Amino acid sequence: MAKKMGISIADFRIRYLDMLKMDDGTQIQVLKLGKLCPFLNEDDVCECRDFKPILCKIYPVVFTIKDDNINFMIDNWCKLSKKKACRLYFETAIPLLLDLEIPIEWLRHVTSYDNLSFDYDQLEKCRRGKNKYAIFSLEELLSLQKSEIETSSLCIDFGQKVEEPVF
């Protein structure tokens, strides 16, 4: 991705990644956590739109797994989530996603990471005291999680009224 963006790997890490230091000392690079995707610039334009990972390409379609069944929904944070056009996208994306042969265990890992919701203001304050390439301990990062009650309104279903598309 760094090469396609025309920047060095070091600059890519500083701009887009944090390091998560696990209890056993293992270090894992993760996307920089924040209120919005780290690839959105100040104009809300995706900086990797020409080479997006599949989960970005299908957004705002997100999924959960329950009893080995994949459940699709639309992320409420996305401005498009209330647009009728988004509903059409959702309906066409699901069959394509179901055709992909993705191991259920990989999907479980993705959903477990995506289900974490943080106090992003506190996270940003914590990041200020670190080098540009922030390293968080697992304990430190988890201490910045929001409660389940605070995160219960993140996704919507199709029972919710949607707006007509505006072109």
N, C-alpha and C positions, 0 to 999 in steps of 0.2 A: 504494500500500500504506500509506503514511504516513497519508493521509486516512482510509482505512478503519480504521486502528488508532487514529485520533483524536490523532495527534501531529504535530508540525511535521516538515518535510523535514529540517531541521537535526538534530532529535532522532533521527529515523530513521537518518540517516547515522552519528551517534555510536554508537547502539545496535547497528546491524546491518551497517554497511559499513566496509571499509578501502579505501584508494586504492592502486592499483598503478601506479607510475610506470615506464613502459617505457623502453628504451634510447634511443628517439628523442624522449623527452620527453612522449609521449602519456600521459595519465592515465586509468585505467579504474577505475570503482567495481566492487568485488567483494564478495560476502558475506563477512562477518568470518569468517576461518578459525579453527576451534577443534575440540576433540574432538567436540563435538556441534553440531547445527544452531543458528545464532544465534537462531532463532525459538522454540526450546524454552526455557520459563521454568524457574525453580528447581524446579517441581513436575513437570517433563517434559511440560508441556502446550504444544501449539503455539499461538503467539500470532497466527497467521494462518490458523487451521484453516478459517475460513469463506470464505477467498478465496485458497486455495493455488495456486501455479503448478502446471502439469501434472506436472512432474517430482517435486514433493512429493506430489501426489495419488496417484501410482503407487508411491511408495516403500513397501516395500523392494525393489521391482522396479527393477533397474538394467540397463544394457546396455553392450556393447562392440561395436565394429565391426571386422570382419576381412574383407578382400577384398570390400568392399561388401555384406557380410551383417551383419545386426543379430543379436547373440547376447544373449539375456536370461538374467539370473541374479538371485539374491537377495543383498542386502548382508548380510554376516555380522555387522556391527555392530548391526543392528536386533534388539531383544529378541524381536520376532515371528518372526525368520527360522527358528527351530527349531520353530515351532508348525504343526500340521497345517492350521489355518485359513489360514495364510500361503500354503501350497501351493495351496489352492483359489483364493485371491485371485490368485496368480501365473497359474494356468491361465485365469482369466477375464479378466485384464488384458491378456495378450498379444494376443488377437484384436482388442481395442479399439485397442491401440497400433499394430498393423499396419495398421489402417484409416486412421490419421492420415497425412495427406500432409505429412510433414516432410522437408525437403531433407537429403540424406545429409551434406552439408558442415556443416550446423548441428549434426547429431548428432556429427560428428567433433570439432567444437570443444568440445562439451559433454564428451565422453569424455576429451579431452586435458586439460581442466581438472580433471575428476573423478579422473583417474588420478594426480594429484599428491598425495602424502601427506607430511605435515610432522611434525616434532618439535614438537608443540603446546605442550609446556612451554617450550621455547626460544622459540617464537613469542610466547607470552604475556610472557616476560621482555623480549623485544625490543619488544613493544607498550608496556610500562610506561614506557619512556623517550621515548615519543612523545606528542603531543597525543591527546585522546580520539578524534579522527578520524585514525587512523594512516595514514601514507603510507609504503609500502614500495617500494624500488627492486626491479626484477625480479631483479637479482643477489642482493640481500639476502634476498628471499623464497625463491629457489631454493637458497640456502645452507642453508636450514632443512629441506630435503627429507629424508625417510628413504630408505634404500636400497631397491632392488627386493626384496631378500631379506626385509626387515622388513615389507613390504606384501603378500607373496604369499598370506597367509591371510585377506584381507579378504572374499572372496566364497565362497559355497558352491554346490554343485549339488544336484540332487535325489537323488543317490546317498547323501547323508548322512541318517542316522536323524533323524526329527523327532518331537517330543513330541506327545501327544494334546492337543487344545485343552482348556483349563480355563475354565469359565464360572462 
